[in-house]
Amino acid sequence: MNLNPNADIADYYSAETFKRIKDFADGKETPFVVIDTQTIDRQYEELVEGFPYAKVYYAVKANPAPQILTMLRDKGACFDIASVYELDKVMGLGVTGDRISYGNTIKKAKDIRTFYEKGVRLFATDSEADLRNIAKAAPGSKVYVRILTEGTLTADWPLSRKFGCQTDMAMDLLILARDLGLVPYGVSFHVGSQQREIGAWDAALNKVKVIFERLKEEDGIELKMINMGGGFPANYITRTNELAVYAEEIARFLREDFGDDLPEIIIEPGRSLISNAGVLVSEVVLISRKSRTALHRWVFTDVGKFSGLIETLDESIKFPIWTEKTGEGEDCVIAGPTCDSADIMYEHHKYPLPLNLAIGDRMYWLSTGAYTTTYSAVEFNGFPPLKDYYI
Ligand SMILES: Cc1ncc(COP(=O)(O)O)c(C=O)c1O
């Protein structure tokens, strides 16, 4: 028996912020996500305070809403862009090419050309074919090579494997970049999104250091930049350290490897900036049991894997859930509204929802500002994409 089955709001929002969000949400038809831009503002300041030596390139994929992009533009942020579509969006708001990095290692030659024509001169790569495309379509640009990292097991949403290359290949590519008339500018990595093990940055920076030293000694190439990617934590059910602890530790790793004279440092936060600014509000559609003696209920809600909660895939991200009902809880399976049996958010990790939760009640999914709106399907089972509001 669980007498306090709801997430504790105070762990995620100030009372004032949650009230602001909830007041706004009351009466609006579900499902939707409300994003509190004041929270993003505060989290951006925290990030800058924690990483005063770094340039922030916001990972636009986390949430490309114009309200967020405009705010970050005005605060002086740069942007990590994944596609020409994101490029158009960001440039449409007046951001110039010198504040943009084309961070996707998988891109068409014609898209590289578009970025170049629009003034972008900073490109990520991790393969020879892509590098040769960059040399042709964006001559003379700065390139940084993304390396593979460990940390897959401690990141809730791992990214390595698909992206990055081994250290030796990274060095080969940086030498080739020089030979192709590009500027071999630096090295990047992403330790995995929602990375709970801070040591993952240490291991990655050790590899970067080897590349910096060897290229200088053996090839006379002086790299100028380290892009430490994203991976900083949002606040979900599974605990992480505070951002300040990450910042302190990572500063120590950098000093240990590079001394006081740091190269240019870039970070690309997405989740850590945006997640905790959002609350997704859904409604319970149906509650059932699968047999007369079943020990748990199935709670079906009007939001699911295909309408913003895809990061529940493999139950990777465990969003805190709050309802207005209190009292005794009972373990539930939580599933979405579509006719697809993959549309189950949590089955192994059983959330204890209040026993008196009823059809029509609202569920508040906390820390859902990032990677929800954009992941939402266009028309699966006829359901429209997730609505979003910005306050
Ligand atoms: C290249 C790159 N940078 C930054 C990010 C943002 O990472 P996070 O949301 O963990 O901060 C991502 C996420 O996929 C990415 O692919």
The ligand as an ORCA input file, in Angstrom:
! r2SCAN-3c Opt
* xyz 0 1
  C      24.547     16.870    -31.347
  C      23.668     17.011    -30.155
  N      23.932     17.976    -29.266
  C      23.159     18.181    -28.185
  C      22.057     17.398    -27.928
  C      21.213     17.696    -26.741
  O      21.409     16.782    -25.744
  P      20.645     16.884    -24.358
  O      19.214     17.036    -24.650
  O      21.002     15.649    -23.656
  O      21.174     18.097    -23.649
  C      21.760     16.338    -28.792
  C      20.630     15.457    -28.525
  O      20.254     14.589    -29.246
  C      22.585     16.153    -29.947
  O      22.304     15.195    -30.842
*
